[in-house]
């Protein structure tokens, strides 16, 4: 197996393990993070009803560099959660390691008022 395929398989395995333990509800939704080489996005998901409550993408915010945009996406999702009167979420990092852009998004969401 090639190195890139191996990294992808390991990430999916970690994500499956994480998802087996966390669950989002209407009151405490799941803050799901997805990341690619160009973008990082976040969604608030109610797993009980299988519906997305809010979403944020870097195309909606202005910033330089991926890390700065990740922080702004975190603040944007927190602002949208505040409009829905949601203050507490369950963080789903999607199998990605908690450094760099994922950490910046989480810090931005906390700065915006979300608790997790």
N, C-alpha and C positions, 0 to 999 in steps of 0.2 A: 504494500500500500504506500502511495506517495505521501510526502510530508503534509501537503495541504489537505489531502483527503483525511489523513489521520487526525489533524487538528479539528477538522469539521466533525468527524465522528465523535471525538472526545467531547466537543462542545455540546453536541446533541445529547450525548449520554448524561452530561452534567445537567443539562436543561430538563431532561426527563426526570432525573432524580429530584431536582428542585420542585418541579410541578407536581410531583406526587405528594409533597408535603404542604403546599400552600394552595389556598382557595379564596377567591374574591366573592364578596357578597354585595348587596345593594348598599349597605351602610359602610362596609370596609372593602372597597374594590381592590383588585390587583393592579399594581402599576407595572406594566410590562414594558421592557426595553428591547428594542431591536436595533442592530447596528450593522452597517456595511462599511466599505472603505470610504465612501463619500458622505453618508448620512447617518444620523442617529435619531430615532423617533421613540415616542412613548405613548402608551395608551392606558386608560383606566377601564378595566374590564370587570363586569359583573358576571362571574362564572355560573351563578345559580340560574340566571335567565339567559345566559350566553349572548350578552349584548355589550357593545363598546359604549361607554358613557361619554368619554372625551378622548381626543387625540391631539398630539402636537408633533410638528415636523420642523426641521431647520429652515425649510422654505418660507415659513411663517415669521421667522425672526431675522434680525440683522445682526451680524457679528463677523469677526475675522477669525478664521481658524476653527478647526473641528472642536477643540476643547471649549472655547468660548461659546460656540453655538450650542454645545451640549448643555452648558449651564443655563443658557437662555431658554432652551427647550424645557428644562426642568422647571424654570420659573413660569413658563407659559402653561404647562400642564397643571401646576399648582394653582395658577389663577383660574383656569377653567374648572378645576375641582372646587375652588372656593365659590364659584358661581353656582355650582350644584350642591353647595353646603356639605361638602365632604372635606374632613380635616385629617382623617386617618386612613392609611392605605397599607397594603402588603406589597413589599418590593420584590419584583421578579426580575432578576438581572439577566435572564435568558441564557444562562450557562457561560456568560462572559465573565472574566475575572474582574474583581472590584478595584480597578485602578484606572487612571487616565480619564477617558471620556465617560465611562459608566459612573465613576465617582463624581465627576463634574456635574452630570445630570442629577444624581442623587442629592448633591449639595445644593444645587439650584432649586430642586423641589422642596428641600427643607427650608431654604431661605424664603421661598414663596409661601410657606406656612403648612406644608404637609408634614405629618408625623408618621414615621415608620422606623 
